[in-house]
């Protein structure tokens, strides 16, 4: 027989809401404590891609590059060039004005001399304008804002019997909660805010709202069945418990997959993958938590409805 959960989510709503507020506050404060590390996509600069044979010490490569550029910090990523079949190494230099041709020549000359035995050569050079990153970021924000608006309208129509507008607003607040926690993960662990950040945020929005919609659906069904014998608190609590197994199982499968990807990426030093998979894990946990422990308890806490009191069917004498 299937086990039925009876965890008192609503009774612990103050604790859950407090935990969420603390996590959000820590995520926001981390910006001032650790600083925001914007990637070249948003800050602008130059990307140089070199191809080579054999093996190259990345730390040595970074040291030589920094020295050739007069102490300017660089970011190094490695991979494989599918067109040539050779190894490649990508050097990113943050700069509002880009890298001058003279500096680029000095850098390339120093690297090719040092790694002549590796047949190192410059494959591609490109300047990234900070304005293009801002346009990309603004487009993502517009997409998120439109999604939030459509979401509120959808919930307001579909769940109008349980206060749809307020339910929709609470669902969007929970999504903002998840996005801020993902943002804090990037900041606290020193990851650059880049395209991976936007990809994680947009993915988490889908997972989180899906769980919330399922719980709202349960609440609507249970209110039709038990409104005369149970309070709203009891109905919401019952609905969350009925959705608990599904929400956890759905999230665990994705979290485990991301954990495997993170471990493999860490073993092989693929930081570009880690900056997606690890925040994705944290976002999945935050999204599941907000759906089960924050959204509905928060919605119930601010719902101005006299029916929050227990309304029981009065037996006729």
C-alpha positions in Angstrom: 0.0 0.0 0.0 1.3 3.5 -0.9 2.5 5.4 2.1 0.7 8.7 2.8 2.7 11.6 4.1 1.3 13.9 6.7 4.0 16.4 7.2 2.8 19.7 8.7 4.1 22.2 6.1 1.6 24.9 7.0 2.4 24.6 10.7 6.0 25.3 10.0 5.3 28.0 7.4 7.0 30.8 9.5 10.2 28.7 9.7 10.1 28.0 5.9 9.5 31.6 5.0 12.2 32.7 7.4 14.7 30.3 5.8 13.8 31.6 2.3 14.2 35.2 3.4 17.6 34.4 4.9 18.8 32.6 1.8 17.6 35.5 -0.4 19.3 38.0 1.9 22.6 36.1 1.9 22.5 35.8 -1.9 22.0 39.5 -2.3 24.6 40.5 0.3 27.1 38.2 -1.4 27.3 40.7 -4.3 28.7 43.3 -1.9 30.9 40.9 0.0 32.5 38.9 -2.9 31.7 41.2 -5.9 30.0 40.3 -9.2 32.3 38.6 -11.7 30.9 39.5 -15.1 32.0 37.3 -18.0 33.4 38.8 -21.2 30.0 38.4 -22.8 28.7 41.2 -20.6 31.8 43.2 -19.8 33.4 43.2 -23.2 37.0 42.3 -24.2 39.0 40.1 -26.6 38.9 36.3 -27.2 42.0 34.7 -28.7 41.9 31.0 -29.7 45.1 29.1 -30.3 45.5 25.5 -31.6 48.4 23.3 -30.7 49.7 19.7 -30.6 50.6 17.7 -27.5 50.1 18.9 -24.0 50.5 22.4 -22.5 50.7 23.4 -18.8 47.7 25.7 -18.4 49.1 27.5 -15.4 52.3 28.2 -17.2 50.4 29.4 -20.3 48.3 31.8 -18.1 51.5 33.1 -16.4 53.2 33.8 -19.7 50.1 35.5 -21.1 49.6 37.7 -18.0 53.3 38.8 -18.2 53.1 39.5 -21.9 50.0 41.7 -21.3 51.7 43.7 -18.6 50.0 42.0 -15.7 46.4 42.1 -17.1 44.4 39.1 -15.8 43.2 36.6 -18.3 40.8 33.6 -18.3 41.9 30.3 -19.9 39.7 27.5 -21.2 40.7 24.4 -23.2 39.0 22.1 -25.6 39.3 20.5 -29.0 38.9 22.1 -32.4 36.7 19.8 -34.5 37.6 21.5 -37.8 41.3 20.8 -37.4 41.3 17.9 -34.9 43.8 19.7 -32.8 43.7 20.8 -29.2 42.7 24.4 -28.6 43.1 26.9 -25.8 41.0 30.0 -25.5 42.3 33.1 -23.8 39.7 35.7 -22.7 40.8 39.2 -21.8 38.3 41.5 -20.1 38.6 45.0 -21.5 36.2 47.7 -22.6 38.4 48.8 -25.5 39.6 45.4 -26.6 43.2 44.3 -27.2 45.3 46.5 -29.4 47.0 44.9 -32.5 50.5 45.6 -31.0 49.6 43.9 -27.7 48.1 41.0 -29.5 51.2 40.6 -31.7 53.5 40.6 -28.6 51.3 38.0 -26.8 51.1 35.7 -29.8 54.8 36.0 -30.5 55.7 35.2 -26.9 53.4 32.2 -26.8 54.5 30.8 -30.2 58.2 31.0 -29.2 57.6 29.3 -25.9 55.5 26.5 -27.4 57.2 26.1 -30.8 57.5 22.4 -30.2 53.7 22.2 -29.8 53.2 24.0 -33.2 51.0 26.6 -31.4 49.4 29.1 -33.7 46.6 31.7 -33.5 43.4 30.4 -35.0 41.0 33.2 -34.3 40.8 36.6 -32.7 37.6 38.4 -31.9 36.5 41.5 -29.9 33.4 41.3 -27.8 31.4 44.5 -27.4 29.9 45.0 -23.9 26.8 46.4 -25.6 26.0 43.1 -27.2 26.1 41.4 -23.8 23.8 44.1 -22.4 21.3 43.5 -25.3 21.4 39.8 -24.7 20.9 40.3 -21.0 18.0 42.7 -21.5 16.3 40.3 -24.0 16.5 37.5 -21.4 15.0 39.8 -18.8 12.2 40.7 -21.2 11.6 37.0 -21.8 11.4 36.3 -18.1 9.1 39.3 -17.5 6.7 38.2 -20.2 6.8 34.6 -18.9 5.9 35.8 -15.5 3.0 37.9 -16.9 1.6 34.9 -18.9 2.1 32.7 -15.9 0.0 35.0 -13.6 -2.7 35.2 -16.3 -2.7 31.4 -16.7 -3.0 30.7 -13.0 -5.6 33.4 -12.5 -7.8 31.8 -15.1 -7.2 28.2 -14.3 -7.3 28.5 -10.5 -9.8 31.3 -10.1 -11.8 29.2 -7.6 -8.9 29.4 -5.2 -7.9 33.1 -5.6 -6.1 32.8 -9.0 -4.5 36.2 -9.1 -2.9 35.9 -5.7 -1.8 32.4 -6.4 -0.2 33.5 -9.6 1.6 36.4 -7.8 2.9 34.0 -5.1 4.2 31.6 -7.8 6.1 34.4 -9.5 7.6 35.5 -6.1 8.7 31.9 -5.6 10.4 32.0 -9.0 12.2 35.2 -8.1 13.3 33.5 -4.9 14.8 30.6 -6.9 16.5 32.9 -9.4 18.1 35.0 -6.6 19.4 31.8 -4.9 20.9 30.7 -8.2 22.5 34.1 -8.6 24.0 33.8 -5.1 25.4 30.4 -6.0 27.3 32.0 -8.9 28.6 34.8 -6.7 29.6 32.8 -3.6 31.5 30.2 -5.6 33.2 32.7 -7.8 31.6 31.8 -11.1 31.3 34.3 -13.8 27.8 35.7 -14.7 27.6 34.5 -18.3 25.3 32.7 -20.7 25.3 29.6 -18.4 23.7 31.8 -15.7 20.8 32.7 -18.0 20.4 29.1 -19.2 20.2 27.8 -15.6 17.7 30.5 -14.6 15.4 29.8 -17.5 15.6 26.0 -16.9 14.9 26.4 -13.2 11.8 28.5 -13.9 10.3 25.6 -15.9 11.0 23.0 -13.2 9.8 25.1 -10.3 6.6 26.3 -11.8 5.7 22.8 -12.9 5.7 21.6 -9.3 3.7 24.6 -8.1 1.0 24.1 -10.8 0.6 20.4 -9.7 0.1 21.5 -6.1 -2.3 24.2 -7.0 -4.3 21.6 -9.0 -4.4 19.4 -6.0 -5.7 22.3 -3.8 -8.4 23.1 -6.3 -9.6 19.4 -6.4 -9.4 19.1 -2.6 -11.3 22.3 -2.0 -14.2 21.0 -4.1 -14.1 17.7 -2.0 -13.4 18.9 1.5 -14.3 22.6 1.8 -17.2 21.8 4.2 -15.2 19.5 6.5 -11.6 20.9 6.4 -10.1 24.3 6.8 -8.0 25.9 4.1 -4.9 25.2 6.1 -5.8 21.5 6.2 -6.6 21.4 2.5 -3.4 23.1 1.5 -1.3 20.8 3.8 -3.1 17.7 2.4 -2.4 18.9 -1.2 1.3 19.4 -0.6 1.7 16.0 1.0 -0.1 14.4 -1.9 2.3 16.1 -4.3 5.4 15.4 -2.2 6.5 12.1 -3.7 6.1 13.3 -7.3 7.9 16.6 -6.8 10.9 14.9 -5.0 11.2 12.0 -7.4 11.1 14.4 -10.4 13.8 16.6 -9.0 16.1 13.9 -7.7 16.5 12.4 -11.2 17.7 15.7 -12.6 19.8 16.5 -9.5 21.6 13.1 -9.7 22.2 13.6 -13.5 23.7 17.0 -12.8 25.8 15.6 -9.9 27.4 13.0 -12.2 28.1 15.7 -14.8 29.6 18.0 -12.2 31.9 15.2 -10.8 33.1 14.2 -14.3 33.6 17.9 -15.3 35.6 18.5 -12.1 37.8 15.5 -12.7 38.6 16.7 -16.2 38.8 20.3 -15.3 36.0 21.5 -17.6 34.9 24.6 -15.7 32.5 25.7 -18.4 30.4 22.7 -17.7 30.7 23.0 -13.9 29.3 26.6 -14.0 26.1 25.1 -15.5 25.7 21.8 -13.8 26.5 22.8 -10.2 24.2 25.9 -10.1 21.6 23.8 -11.8 21.7 21.3 -8.9 21.4 24.2 -6.4 18.5 25.7 -8.4 16.7 22.4 -8.6 16.9 22.0 -4.8 15.8 25.6 -4.3 12.9 25.2 -6.8 11.7 22.0 -5.1 11.9 23.7 -1.7 10.0 26.8 -2.8 7.3 24.8 -4.4 6.7 22.6 -1.4 7.7 24.8 1.5 7.4 28.4 0.4 4.8 29.1 -2.3 1.6 27.7 -0.8 2.4 28.5 2.8 3.2 32.1 1.7 0.0 32.3 -0.4 -2.0 31.0 2.6 -0.3 33.5 5.0 -1.3 36.6 2.9 -4.6 35.3 1.7 -7.3 37.6 3.1 -10.1 35.1 3.3 -12.4 34.5 6.2 -12.6 30.9 5.2 -9.1 30.4 6.6 -11.0 29.4 9.8 -12.2 25.9 10.1 -15.6 25.6 8.5 -17.4 22.4 9.3 -20.7 21.2 8.2 -23.2 21.6 11.0 -25.2 18.6 11.7 -29.0 19.1 11.8 -30.6 18.5 15.1 
